[in-house]
Amino acid sequence: MAEKDIKSGDTKNEVVLNDDQIICSLTNQIKKSTEKELTLQHMISMMIEEYGFSAGDLDRDFNVSFEDDEKKRKQKVDLAVFEEGKPHSADTLIRFIVIAKDSKVKTDDTKAGVTATLENILSYTDCEFGCWTNGIDMQFQHSLEDDFGQVTCEDLSDWPAKGQTLEELEEAGERAPQRTPANESLVRTFKRCHNYLYGNEGRKKDAFWELLNLIFCKLYDEKRRFIDAKNRVSYRRRFWVGVKEMNTPEGQAAVTERIKSLFEELKTDDLYKDVFDGNERISISDAGVTYIASELAKYSFLNATVDIKGTAYETIVSNTLKQEAGQFFTPRNIVKCMVEMLDPGPDTRVLDPACGSGGFLVGALDHVRRKIARNLYPELDDVRLDAKLNTPEVDQMVSDYAGRMIFGFDFDPDLRKASRMNMVMAGDGHANIFNINSLDYPDGQLPDVPLVAPAVAKSIETSYDHDFPFETAMDNARGKFDMIFTNPPFGAKVEVAQAIAAKYQLSRFGGSAPEVLFIEACHEFLKPGGKMAIVLPDSILGNPNMESVRKWILENFKLLASVDLPVETFLPQVGVQASLLFLQKKTAKERLVPLEKEDYDVFMAIVDKVGKDRRGVPIYKRDEDGAEMLFDHDHRWISISADGREQLCSRHERIKHLDDDLPDVAKAYREFLSGTSKEKP
């Protein structure tokens, strides 16, 4: 296919793409969207945003010329990095990357593996650093020349950033700067680690938990730096791997000793002791610990956005707990839309009574984090504000909010643990995730039932609403929450015990269907005037047999908004036609007003597109002829150099936009509330 150049100065959107095309972020040329091309685009972003190389010093599809046994040869590399500002030639090549055709190609492939593709260039040119990847696996190599001119190649856990030598990277050790992950870096890293445990350590049943233990070590190591600094104690990182430590049994043993001692410490630390049972241990090999640690240690988890961490976390959870339990995630764009529409703030006590792995809780916490940061730094633009989202000042306020005001309930103990871990990655708030059956509360035999009411009472003691006239006693968590976000379990496969269902008025109309009972349970958990956003199957809203359920809802709630979703929303996990319902619990006075005399506006919207098709494949905005459109975008980010200095960077791109109506719905709802909307959707 002939390549077409897209001029970066063009501000029109007349350029369109076929479904199998993308724009190269380095050259602005149209390329075929293959697995290899997508990996190449990711590597371009990594080299620029994480390693600090300038786009002008990169070249794709570059032919390297060299002499092999007095024969002139050429080898094409997929991405080349050259000395700053120098002409692009083999003489100025300082890094190169070879990308396999797809993830099926193995590292030891005799024709397309690491040795076959890196060794010649490393041996016969002055370039010392090569990288091989198949999109999942990634391997760095360095060439060494002895006194007799013989060249050997050694593995590295990483290669130096711009302006950094290998010697400086080695000497840095525990002081080596941690990078902020670019786009998909953390997702790919988590997948890489999970695959390693699954394939190389034989951990087919517990790879997820082994990886989470090491992720927690990483998080704890980063948090200890701030905690000890506050106490004026010097803390030395333990979760780090020297660039060559992985190459010897002695090095691997040293890494394992550091990290296992860290894990034993964190299990008893006040921060996380309630996350673990106490008998957990890291049981993979020294080589496995070193490999996973070397992958995770490169990045600062605290500086990564909640969205990036959440996506990475859900990637590995979705392949384990969720599939085993027959459950599925609420898509992140649905979570974001629901949270933005109800707009929780630093005084909002939030609950998800069916929290699963914590998606809504993390979404609410991230929303409040941004509000806190904006209040602290009102003068900053969005890019600089993002860089402040994880400062010690913001972190402290977010942790305090989460510890007092974020609550989650789930009857699955594994999901409770997964949710707690997800919340720790998002900024804490894990202490109020409880293993209870929300439909059975305040009764039930699950272990955390007695812990819920005291935690809620403690929250109220230190909150704005400590003098609120609650309708329930303080020894009961019901009637105490400002907002609920939830996607309750529904369907014929989910059974509720008859003894539990009989406690609810709605059981007379909806039987023991959990999606119906959860509406009433949420009503009971909200305080008067409290709001909730809930995912419900359309059968409740449209089935004639559910008319009594709808009447009960209108008698007990004010209907704030209703958003119809397309069937693609939850596919490919499950095919269900659902809607988002936004409700506000009526006060005792409001309940006295007959339904026929109520008069208020309700926001209603129909969503046609959710950014993906029935197979889960992303779909993008198209022109009238059905071709994907490109939009100008100035990508801006904060780069941290090898010496720790921050620099605002940017580059112009032509990108596709997901065809997703949900952000527009959230915006329209805000305009509806403010009275600025011209017409109702």
Summary of the structure (lengths in Angstrom):
residues: 681
radius of gyration: 27.2
end to end distance: 42.7
largest distance: 95.7
contacts: 2158
relative contact order: 0.08
helix: 40%
strand: 20%
